[in-house]
Amino acid sequence: MAGITLAMDAASGTGTVAALRDGVIVAERNVVMRSENEERFIPAVLATLGEVGAEPRTLSRIVCGAGPGSFTSLRVAGACAKGLAFGGGVPLFAVPSLALIVAASDGTRAPGSRWLATLDAMRGDRYLALVTIGADGMLASYESLGLAAATEVDARAQALEATRIGPGEALDAAPHARGVARCAALIDAAGPVVLASWEPVYGRLAEAQVKWEAAQGRPLGPLA
């Protein structure tokens, strides 16, 4: 897509930001999301915009990693993306964060290759997705496979004839906003989100809610 695209993701607990001009990466940043003293993600986003001389209203679009992954970090990135899109009057698109694991790695460009993207889901589980690469080296397809026990991932990869990729996997990689450059077909096919209702796919409940429900012996339920 012509113009400047602002991309962001925080599914792994590390915030990543990238700016693309006419599909080519021109700036990127990484920040640690959890900090007791300061908020780092939004300043990184603003610094990236400043580096390329852009403002929210001058962007062609914003693309946000949609999870699943770290609950709190995804909420921060999602809220930032929605706020900038609303304030700038530009469309917001979403892309699976597991797709960004594959797309951000230079080791995944072989045409026809198959990748089992994984990310820690806590409690001994992993989020899984099957990603395939097209003849042009771009992501050709994405299929969410939900949750699986970490002990089952190797068998799933063998059954799918796919190579494991993710933090600590055979190909060690994490989701990064720069992967948006190789996800154009997936992003365009999905179309822009509805700002009023869109939220990232968290994958499972926040750990704090799980602990509260376990202690109380009942679901939290909707807030009044």
Secondary structure, 3 states (H helix, E strand, C coil): CCCEEEEEECCCCEEEEEEEECCEEEEEEEEECCCCCCCCHHHHHHHHHHHCCCCHHHCCEEEEECCCCCHHHHHHHHHHHHHHHHHHCCCEEEECHHHHHHHCCHHHCCCCCEEEEEEEEECCEEEEEEEEECCCCCEEEEEEEEEEEHHHHHHHHHHHCCEEEECCCCEECCCCHHHHHHCHHHHHHHCCCCCCCCCCCCCCCCHHHHHHHHHHCCCCCCCC
